[in-house]
Amino acid sequence: MKIVNRIFFGALAIVVLGSSVIQAQSAATSLPAGKVIEKVTCTKSPTQFYAVYLPSTYSSAHAWPVMYAFDPGARGPLPVDRFREAAEKFGWIIVGSNNSQNGLMQQSLDAWIAMWDDTHARFAIDAQRVYASGFSGGARVAIYFARLCKDCIAGVIACGAGFPQGIQPSSDLHFKIFGVAGVDDFNFSELRDLDASLTHAGVGHVIDSFDGRHDWPPASEATVAIAWMELEAMKAGKRPRDQKLIAELWQTQMERANSFSVAKNVLDQYRTSAAMVESFNGLAETQTLETLRSEVAKLATTRHLKDALREERKQLERQQELTQQLTQLLAQPGNAEVEQENQLRSLLSSLRDDSKAANDSSSRRVARRVLEGMMIGLFERGVDQLQRQKHYADAIRSFATATQINPDRPGAFYYLASAYALNGDKKKALQALQTAIQKGFADREAIVTNAAFESLRNDPAYVEMIQELM
């Protein structure tokens, strides 16, 4: 109840005052417009920081839409930069927390309340057009907050993940959802399943995809997401209808659907066109909309679409099958049978080869999803074992396994070095750290400020590594 109470009696106290009060409280900001500001200190909470982008035309003379973004690694400038072009085009303020990250929900809550208070004091914000976004665990945070605060959030852009544990799509959700994931994202299946759940619950939404892995969407996809929120705001009467903008967005989406058609990507062509029918319902001309609706209905009956849907389902099933197989092989003790070790080595080698293929294919998508999903899971488990549980031997096993899955990722070797050092094995810690640097780890500050390496500071090998990074 502590979290719920703080939301309702803290941040939401501002909302119930109404937009006129919010604007009256807004002061002329000294922050420059038209550029990403990577670190703003919250005036009343000096340990809380956020990145922000103000459109170049920003003025406190009228209220602006705002979106609060949550990155799982507290990288506030990253989502702000990804949404910068869209923010400039549509006139949004984008705010990204530098504190919220995967872990304790209270930490993310504190970050949200601090950002909310500070931005509402600094900027002229439209109380009816407050949005949230997040990537991976940050997407779950954004949906969690939107669910709790009822009418204070108009929409959520959920990237690379869906609902948090314990919350399901339901008809009492008061916000729109734009979900998006890369086609190589291990959570792609979650977003596809979410589409059906949201439809069943009657929640206004779009589920989209882009060419990429588990990451924030590129700027082009971020623009698609915010454009959709603009259409929803017009339909809800939260912003004036702009027929010129409606026509522009219709044309843009038609061009996108046609590009999929040219590329013989019937599945994305169908989904883009079907989403347009819903998105522009009540906004576009009736005859134009009915023509598209008829084309969508015709496309739905084609063998090509049915084959594409069947192939996508096969990919998701294969992903699940391989993930289970890998999980079982990795669960074997360190002295597992030679045959099992060979099976693991062979499977990982095959998946790595498929994942590096130059051209997109079913096997490449599946391999990338499986490897990345396993890698992220091991990282999260290892970090928890290392930092919270202090179970260093367990952390060593987690990060060592991560290096098996992807031996090219320097971060896994960096954390493995930390675990070895904290477990008292200086020799292996230095070896893992050297490997991390050889594979591209170049963050000297992260190494010299890492308390785990205190026992290594005077070792000649450590000193030499640090000097090479200078």
Stockholm file with secondary structure:
# STOCKHOLM 1.0

chainA/1-470         MKIVNRIFFGALAIVVLGSSVIQAQSAATSLPAGKVIEKVTCTKSPTQFYAVYLPSTYSSAHAWPVMYAFDPGARGPLPVDRFREAAEKFGWIIVGSNNSQNGLMQQSLDAWIAMWDDTHARFAIDAQRVYASGFSGGARVAIYFARLCKDCIAGVIACGAGFPQGIQPSSDLHFKIFGVAGVDDFNFSELRDLDASLTHAGVGHVIDSFDGRHDWPPASEATVAIAWMELEAMKAGKRPRDQKLIAELWQTQMERANSFSVAKNVLDQYRTSAAMVESFNGLAETQTLETLRSEVAKLATTRHLKDALREERKQLERQQELTQQLTQLLAQPGNAEVEQENQLRSLLSSLRDDSKAANDSSSRRVARRVLEGMMIGLFERGVDQLQRQKHYADAIRSFATATQINPDRPGAFYYLASAYALNGDKKKALQALQTAIQKGFADREAIVTNAAFESLRNDPAYVEMIQELM
#=GR chainA/1-470 SS CHHHHHIIIIIHHHHTTCHHHHHHHCCCCCSCSSSEEEEEECSSCTTCEEEEECCTTCCTTSCEEEEEEECTBCCTHHHHHHTHHHHHHHTCEEEEESSCBSSCHHHHHHHHHHHHHHHHHHSCEEEEEEEEEEETHHHHHHHHHHHHTGGGCSEEEEESCCCCTTCCCCTTCCSEEEEEEETTCTTHHHHHHHHHHHHHHTCCEEEEEESSSSSCCCHHHHHHHHHHHHHHHHHTTSSCCCHHHHHHHHHHHHHHHHHHHHTTCHHHHHHHHHHHHHHTTTTSCHHHHHHHHHHHHHHHTCHHHHHHHHHHHHHHHHHHHHHHHHHHHHTSCTTCCHHHHHHHHHHHHHHHHHHTCSSCCHHHHHHHHHHHHHHHHHHHHHHIIIIIICCHHHHHHHHHHHHHHCTTCHHHHHHHHHHHHHTTCHHHHHHHHHHHHHTTCCCHHHHHTCGGGGGGTTCHHHHHHHHHHC
#=GC SS_cons         CHHHHHIIIIIHHHHTTCHHHHHHHCCCCCSCSSSEEEEEECSSCTTCEEEEECCTTCCTTSCEEEEEEECTBCCTHHHHHHTHHHHHHHTCEEEEESSCBSSCHHHHHHHHHHHHHHHHHHSCEEEEEEEEEEETHHHHHHHHHHHHTGGGCSEEEEESCCCCTTCCCCTTCCSEEEEEEETTCTTHHHHHHHHHHHHHHTCCEEEEEESSSSSCCCHHHHHHHHHHHHHHHHHTTSSCCCHHHHHHHHHHHHHHHHHHHHTTCHHHHHHHHHHHHHHTTTTSCHHHHHHHHHHHHHHHTCHHHHHHHHHHHHHHHHHHHHHHHHHHHHTSCTTCCHHHHHHHHHHHHHHHHHHTCSSCCHHHHHHHHHHHHHHHHHHHHHHIIIIIICCHHHHHHHHHHHHHHCTTCHHHHHHHHHHHHHTTCHHHHHHHHHHHHHTTCCCHHHHHTCGGGGGGTTCHHHHHHHHHHC
//
